[in-house]
Amino acid sequence: MIYKDIYVKIAAFCAYQERNEKEVSDKLISWDIDPAIIEKIIELLKEEKFIDNNRYVASYINGRFRFKKWGKIKIEAFLKQKGLNNDLIKESINAIPKEEYQETIYTLIAKKNKSLSKDSLLVRKQKLARFLASKGFEGDLVWQCINSYNFDL
């Protein structure tokens, strides 16, 4: 492939959905592109705003939190796997409104509680805590929400 064809093809890849530098670099490596060319293409993609890590992180957090109902721990772990800057991740995750975050936990508690068998209250609380931990919510906040939730006995 020649340089221009590579650029057009990878720009379409970036335009399809938000991508970060590592994803684009990995894709270009899978095409057996020379590392020097990869570097130039990535710089050009950044200049043309096809790649923007700030935008990528904000979009990723928004999607995972609002649609998949993931907690901060799980989101942060997945973003770290994608090779993004820790400071950028922390700053963006801390931008999630506290009230909305807690409301999401209460919504998940209510929904999951309906699906649990009528075990003892202690067993249900433990199952809820495990479920919320698997979604990436912080343990202390999970237990605070579970303990303040009004379970219908």
DRENPA-3360 file (N, C-alpha, C; in nm, 2 decimals, always signed):
BEGIN
1 = MIYKDIYV = +0.08/-0.12/+0.00/+0.00/+0.00/+0.00/+0.09/+0.12/+0.00 ~ +0.04/+0.22/-0.06/+0.12/+0.35/-0.06/+0.06/+0.44/+0.05 ~ +0.14/+0.54/+0.08/+0.11/+0.62/+0.20/-0.03/+0.68/+0.20 ~ -0.07/+0.74/+0.08/-0.20/+0.80/+0.07/-0.31/+0.70/+0.09 ~ -0.30/+0.58/+0.03/-0.40/+0.48/+0.05/-0.41/+0.44/+0.19 ~ -0.30/+0.42/+0.26/-0.30/+0.39/+0.40/-0.37/+0.49/+0.48 ~ -0.34/+0.62/+0.46/-0.40/+0.73/+0.53/-0.55/+0.73/+0.51 ~ -0.60/+0.72/+0.39/-0.74/+0.72/+0.36/-0.81/+0.60/+0.43;
9 = KIAAFCAY = -0.75/+0.49/+0.43/-0.81/+0.37/+0.49/-0.82/+0.38/+0.64 ~ -0.71/+0.43/+0.70/-0.71/+0.44/+0.85/-0.79/+0.56/+0.89 ~ -0.80/+0.66/+0.81/-0.89/+0.77/+0.85/-1.04/+0.73/+0.85 ~ -1.07/+0.64/+0.76/-1.21/+0.58/+0.76/-1.23/+0.50/+0.88 ~ -1.13/+0.42/+0.92/-1.13/+0.34/+1.04/-1.16/+0.43/+1.17 ~ -1.09/+0.55/+1.17/-1.11/+0.64/+1.28/-1.24/+0.71/+1.28 ~ -1.29/+0.74/+1.16/-1.42/+0.81/+1.14/-1.54/+0.72/+1.18 ~ -1.52/+0.59/+1.17/-1.63/+0.50/+1.20/-1.67/+0.51/+1.35;
17 = QERNEKEV = -1.57/+0.51/+1.44/-1.60/+0.53/+1.58/-1.47/+0.59/+1.64 ~ -1.48/+0.65/+1.76/-1.37/+0.70/+1.83/-1.26/+0.60/+1.85 ~ -1.14/+0.64/+1.82/-1.02/+0.55/+1.84/-0.91/+0.63/+1.91 ~ -0.83/+0.55/+1.98/-0.71/+0.62/+2.05/-0.59/+0.58/+1.97 ~ -0.48/+0.64/+2.01/-0.35/+0.62/+1.94/-0.31/+0.47/+1.93 ~ -0.33/+0.40/+2.04/-0.28/+0.26/+2.05/-0.37/+0.17/+1.96 ~ -0.50/+0.20/+1.95/-0.58/+0.12/+1.86/-0.54/+0.14/+1.71 ~ -0.51/+0.26/+1.68/-0.47/+0.30/+1.54/-0.34/+0.24/+1.51;
25 = SDKLISWD = -0.25/+0.25/+1.61/-0.11/+0.20/+1.59/-0.12/+0.04/+1.57 ~ -0.19/-0.02/+1.66/-0.21/-0.17/+1.65/-0.27/-0.21/+1.51 ~ -0.36/-0.14/+1.46/-0.42/-0.17/+1.34/-0.32/-0.15/+1.22 ~ -0.24/-0.05/+1.23/-0.14/-0.02/+1.13/-0.03/-0.13/+1.13 ~ +0.00/-0.17/+1.25/+0.10/-0.28/+1.27/+0.05/-0.41/+1.21 ~ -0.08/-0.43/+1.23/-0.14/-0.56/+1.17/-0.14/-0.55/+1.02 ~ -0.12/-0.44/+0.96/-0.11/-0.42/+0.82/+0.03/-0.43/+0.77 ~ +0.12/-0.45/+0.86/+0.27/-0.46/+0.83/+0.32/-0.33/+0.78;
33 = IDPAIIEK = +0.28/-0.22/+0.84/+0.33/-0.09/+0.80/+0.46/-0.05/+0.87 ~ +0.55/+0.01/+0.81/+0.68/+0.05/+0.87/+0.65/+0.15/+0.99 ~ +0.72/+0.12/+1.10/+0.70/+0.21/+1.22/+0.72/+0.36/+1.20 ~ +0.81/+0.40/+1.11/+0.83/+0.54/+1.08/+0.70/+0.60/+1.01 ~ +0.65/+0.52/+0.92/+0.52/+0.57/+0.85/+0.41/+0.57/+0.95 ~ +0.40/+0.47/+1.04/+0.29/+0.47/+1.14/+0.30/+0.60/+1.22 ~ +0.42/+0.64/+1.27/+0.43/+0.76/+1.35/+0.38/+0.88/+1.27 ~ +0.42/+0.89/+1.14/+0.38/+1.01/+1.06/+0.23/+1.01/+1.04;
41 = IIELLKEE = +0.17/+0.89/+1.02/+0.02/+0.88/+1.00/-0.05/+0.92/+1.12 ~ +0.00/+0.88/+1.24/-0.07/+0.91/+1.36/-0.06/+1.06/+1.39 ~ +0.05/+1.12/+1.36/+0.06/+1.27/+1.38/-0.03/+1.34/+1.29 ~ -0.04/+1.30/+1.17/-0.14/+1.36/+1.07/-0.28/+1.34/+1.12 ~ -0.31/+1.22/+1.17/-0.45/+1.20/+1.21/-0.48/+1.28/+1.34 ~ -0.38/+1.31/+1.42/-0.41/+1.40/+1.53/-0.43/+1.54/+1.49 ~ -0.35/+1.59/+1.39/-0.36/+1.72/+1.34/-0.50/+1.74/+1.28 ~ -0.55/+1.64/+1.21/-0.68/+1.64/+1.14/-0.80/+1.61/+1.23;
49 = KFIDNNRY = -0.76/+1.59/+1.36/-0.86/+1.56/+1.46/-0.94/+1.43/+1.45 ~ -0.88/+1.33/+1.38/-0.93/+1.20/+1.37/-0.90/+1.12/+1.50 ~ -0.79/+1.16/+1.56/-0.75/+1.10/+1.69/-0.74/+1.21/+1.79 ~ -0.81/+1.19/+1.90/-0.81/+1.29/+2.01/-0.83/+1.21/+2.14 ~ -0.73/+1.19/+2.22/-0.74/+1.10/+2.34/-0.84/+1.16/+2.44 ~ -0.84/+1.29/+2.45/-0.94/+1.35/+2.55/-1.08/+1.31/+2.51 ~ -1.11/+1.33/+2.38/-1.24/+1.30/+2.33/-1.27/+1.15/+2.34 ~ -1.17/+1.07/+2.31/-1.19/+0.93/+2.32/-1.22/+0.88/+2.46;
57 = VASYINGR = -1.15/+0.93/+2.56/-1.17/+0.90/+2.70/-1.31/+0.94/+2.74 ~ -1.35/+1.07/+2.71/-1.48/+1.12/+2.75/-1.59/+1.03/+2.68 ~ -1.58/+1.00/+2.56/-1.68/+0.92/+2.49/-1.68/+0.78/+2.55 ~ -1.57/+0.72/+2.58/-1.56/+0.58/+2.64/-1.63/+0.58/+2.78 ~ -1.60/+0.68/+2.86/-1.66/+0.69/+2.99/-1.81/+0.71/+2.98 ~ -1.85/+0.80/+2.90/-1.99/+0.82/+2.88/-2.07/+0.70/+2.84 ~ -2.02/+0.63/+2.74/-2.08/+0.51/+2.69/-2.09/+0.39/+2.79 ~ -1.98/+0.37/+2.86/-1.97/+0.26/+2.96/-2.05/+0.29/+3.08;
65 = FRFKKWGK = -2.05/+0.42/+3.12/-2.13/+0.45/+3.25/-2.28/+0.46/+3.22 ~ -2.31/+0.54/+3.12/-2.46/+0.57/+3.09/-2.53/+0.45/+3.03 ~ -2.47/+0.37/+2.94/-2.53/+0.27/+2.87/-2.51/+0.13/+2.93 ~ -2.39/+0.10/+2.97/-2.35/-0.03/+3.02/-2.36/-0.03/+3.17 ~ -2.37/+0.08/+3.24/-2.38/+0.10/+3.38/-2.26/+0.04/+3.45 ~ -2.14/+0.07/+3.40/-2.02/+0.03/+3.46/-1.98/+0.13/+3.57 ~ -1.91/+0.09/+3.67/-1.86/+0.17/+3.77/-1.72/+0.22/+3.74 ~ -1.67/+0.31/+3.82/-1.54/+0.38/+3.79/-1.42/+0.28/+3.79;
73 = IKIEAFLK = -1.42/+0.18/+3.87/-1.31/+0.09/+3.88/-1.30/+0.01/+3.75 ~ -1.41/-0.04/+3.70/-1.41/-0.12/+3.57/-1.37/-0.03/+3.45 ~ -1.43/+0.09/+3.45/-1.39/+0.18/+3.34/-1.25/+0.22/+3.34 ~ -1.19/+0.25/+3.46/-1.05/+0.29/+3.47/-0.96/+0.17/+3.43 ~ -1.00/+0.05/+3.47/-0.91/-0.07/+3.43/-0.91/-0.09/+3.28 ~ -1.03/-0.07/+3.21/-1.03/-0.09/+3.07/-0.96/+0.02/+3.00 ~ -0.96/+0.14/+3.05/-0.89/+0.25/+2.98/-0.74/+0.23/+3.00 ~ -0.70/+0.18/+3.11/-0.55/+0.16/+3.13/-0.50/+0.05/+3.04;
81 = QKGLNNDL = -0.59/-0.05/+3.01/-0.55/-0.15/+2.92/-0.53/-0.09/+2.78 ~ -0.60/+0.02/+2.75/-0.59/+0.08/+2.62/-0.47/+0.17/+2.61 ~ -0.39/+0.18/+2.72/-0.26/+0.25/+2.71/-0.28/+0.40/+2.72 ~ -0.38/+0.45/+2.79/-0.41/+0.59/+2.80/-0.34/+0.65/+2.93 ~ -0.32/+0.78/+2.93/-0.26/+0.85/+3.04/-0.34/+0.84/+3.17 ~ -0.28/+0.80/+3.28/-0.35/+0.79/+3.41/-0.41/+0.92/+3.46 ~ -0.34/+1.03/+3.44/-0.40/+1.16/+3.48/-0.53/+1.19/+3.40 ~ -0.52/+1.17/+3.27/-0.64/+1.19/+3.19/-0.76/+1.10/+3.23;
89 = IKESINAI = -0.73/+0.98/+3.26/-0.83/+0.88/+3.30/-0.89/+0.93/+3.43 ~ -0.81/+0.96/+3.53/-0.86/+1.00/+3.67/-0.94/+1.13/+3.66 ~ -0.89/+1.23/+3.58/-0.96/+1.35/+3.57/-1.10/+1.33/+3.50 ~ -1.11/+1.25/+3.40/-1.23/+1.23/+3.33/-1.33/+1.15/+3.41 ~ -1.28/+1.05/+3.48/-1.37/+0.97/+3.57/-1.43/+1.05/+3.68 ~ -1.34/+1.14/+3.74/-1.39/+1.22/+3.85/-1.49/+1.32/+3.80 ~ -1.51/+1.34/+3.67/-1.61/+1.43/+3.62/-1.75/+1.38/+3.62 ~ -1.76/+1.25/+3.65/-1.90/+1.19/+3.66/-1.96/+1.25/+3.78;
97 = PKEEYQET = -2.08/+1.30/+3.76/-2.15/+1.36/+3.87/-2.19/+1.26/+3.98 ~ -2.15/+1.30/+4.11/-2.17/+1.20/+4.22/-2.32/+1.16/+4.24 ~ -2.41/+1.25/+4.22/-2.55/+1.22/+4.24/-2.59/+1.12/+4.13 ~ -2.55/+1.14/+4.01/-2.59/+1.05/+3.90/-2.52/+0.91/+3.92 ~ -2.40/+0.91/+3.97/-2.33/+0.79/+4.00/-2.41/+0.71/+4.11 ~ -2.44/+0.77/+4.22/-2.52/+0.70/+4.32/-2.65/+0.66/+4.27 ~ -2.72/+0.74/+4.20/-2.85/+0.71/+4.14/-2.84/+0.58/+4.06 ~ -2.74/+0.57/+3.98/-2.72/+0.45/+3.90/-2.70/+0.33/+3.99;
105 = IYTLIAKK = -2.63/+0.34/+4.10/-2.62/+0.23/+4.19/-2.75/+0.19/+4.25 ~ -2.83/+0.29/+4.29/-2.97/+0.25/+4.34/-3.06/+0.19/+4.24 ~ -3.05/+0.24/+4.11/-3.12/+0.18/+4.01/-3.08/+0.03/+3.98 ~ -2.95/+0.00/+3.99/-2.91/-0.13/+3.97/-2.95/-0.22/+4.09 ~ -2.95/-0.17/+4.21/-2.99/-0.24/+4.33/-3.14/-0.28/+4.31 ~ -3.22/-0.18/+4.27/-3.36/-0.21/+4.26/-3.39/-0.31/+4.15 ~ -3.32/-0.30/+4.04/-3.34/-0.40/+3.93/-3.30/-0.54/+3.97 ~ -3.18/-0.55/+4.02/-3.12/-0.68/+4.06/-3.20/-0.74/+4.17;
113 = NKSLSKDS = -3.24/-0.66/+4.27/-3.32/-0.71/+4.38/-3.44/-0.78/+4.34 ~ -3.51/-0.73/+4.24/-3.63/-0.80/+4.19/-3.60/-0.94/+4.13 ~ -3.48/-0.96/+4.08/-3.45/-1.09/+4.02/-3.40/-1.19/+4.12 ~ -3.37/-1.14/+4.24/-3.31/-1.23/+4.34/-3.43/-1.31/+4.41 ~ -3.40/-1.44/+4.44/-3.50/-1.51/+4.51/-3.52/-1.45/+4.65 ~ -3.62/-1.49/+4.71/-3.65/-1.43/+4.84/-3.57/-1.50/+4.95 ~ -3.44/-1.49/+4.94/-3.34/-1.53/+5.04/-3.35/-1.44/+5.16 ~ -3.27/-1.47/+5.26/-3.27/-1.38/+5.37/-3.21/-1.24/+5.33;
121 = LLVRKQKL = -3.24/-1.14/+5.40/-3.19/-1.01/+5.37/-3.04/-1.00/+5.36 ~ -2.97/-1.07/+5.45/-2.83/-1.07/+5.45/-2.77/-1.13/+5.32 ~ -2.83/-1.24/+5.28/-2.79/-1.31/+5.15/-2.81/-1.22/+5.03 ~ -2.93/-1.16/+5.03/-2.96/-1.07/+4.91/-2.86/-0.95/+4.91 ~ -2.83/-0.90/+5.03/-2.73/-0.79/+5.03/-2.60/-0.83/+4.98 ~ -2.55/-0.95/+5.02/-2.42/-1.00/+4.97/-2.42/-1.02/+4.82 ~ -2.53/-1.08/+4.77/-2.54/-1.10/+4.62/-2.54/-0.97/+4.55 ~ -2.61/-0.87/+4.60/-2.61/-0.73/+4.54/-2.47/-0.67/+4.54;
129 = ARFLASKG = -2.40/-0.69/+4.66/-2.27/-0.63/+4.67/-2.17/-0.70/+4.56 ~ -2.18/-0.83/+4.55/-2.10/-0.90/+4.45/-2.13/-0.85/+4.31 ~ -2.26/-0.84/+4.28/-2.31/-0.79/+4.15/-2.25/-0.65/+4.12 ~ -2.27/-0.56/+4.21/-2.22/-0.42/+4.19/-2.07/-0.42/+4.18 ~ -2.00/-0.50/+4.26/-1.85/-0.50/+4.25/-1.81/-0.55/+4.11 ~ -1.88/-0.65/+4.06/-1.85/-0.70/+3.92/-1.88/-0.59/+3.81 ~ -1.96/-0.50/+3.84/-1.99/-0.39/+3.75/-1.88/-0.28/+3.77 ~ -1.80/-0.29/+3.87/-1.69/-0.19/+3.89/-1.72/-0.08/+3.98;
137 = FEGDLVWQ = -1.81/-0.09/+4.07/-1.84/+0.01/+4.17/-1.76/-0.01/+4.30 ~ -1.73/+0.10/+4.36/-1.64/+0.09/+4.48/-1.71/+0.03/+4.60 ~ -1.64/-0.06/+4.67/-1.70/-0.14/+4.78/-1.77/-0.05/+4.89 ~ -1.70/+0.05/+4.94/-1.76/+0.13/+5.04/-1.89/+0.20/+5.00 ~ -1.89/+0.25/+4.88/-2.01/+0.32/+4.83/-2.12/+0.22/+4.80 ~ -2.08/+0.10/+4.75/-2.18/+0.00/+4.73/-2.25/-0.04/+4.86 ~ -2.18/-0.06/+4.97/-2.24/-0.10/+5.10/-2.32/+0.01/+5.16 ~ -2.27/+0.14/+5.14/-2.35/+0.25/+5.19/-2.48/+0.26/+5.12;
145 = CINSYNFD = -2.49/+0.24/+4.99/-2.61/+0.24/+4.91/-2.70/+0.12/+4.95 ~ -2.64/+0.00/+4.96/-2.72/-0.12/+5.00/-2.78/-0.10/+5.13 ~ -2.70/-0.05/+5.23/-2.75/-0.04/+5.37/-2.86/+0.07/+5.38 ~ -2.86/+0.17/+5.29/-2.96/+0.27/+5.30/-3.08/+0.24/+5.21 ~ -3.07/+0.14/+5.13/-3.18/+0.10/+5.04/-3.30/+0.04/+5.12 ~ -3.42/+0.08/+5.08/-3.54/+0.03/+5.15/-3.59/-0.10/+5.09 ~ -3.55/-0.21/+5.15/-3.59/-0.35/+5.10/-3.73/-0.37/+5.16 ~ -3.81/-0.42/+5.07/-3.95/-0.46/+5.11/-3.94/-0.60/+5.16;
153 = L = -3.97/-0.62/+5.28/-3.96/-0.75/+5.35/-4.09/-0.82/+5.34;
% end
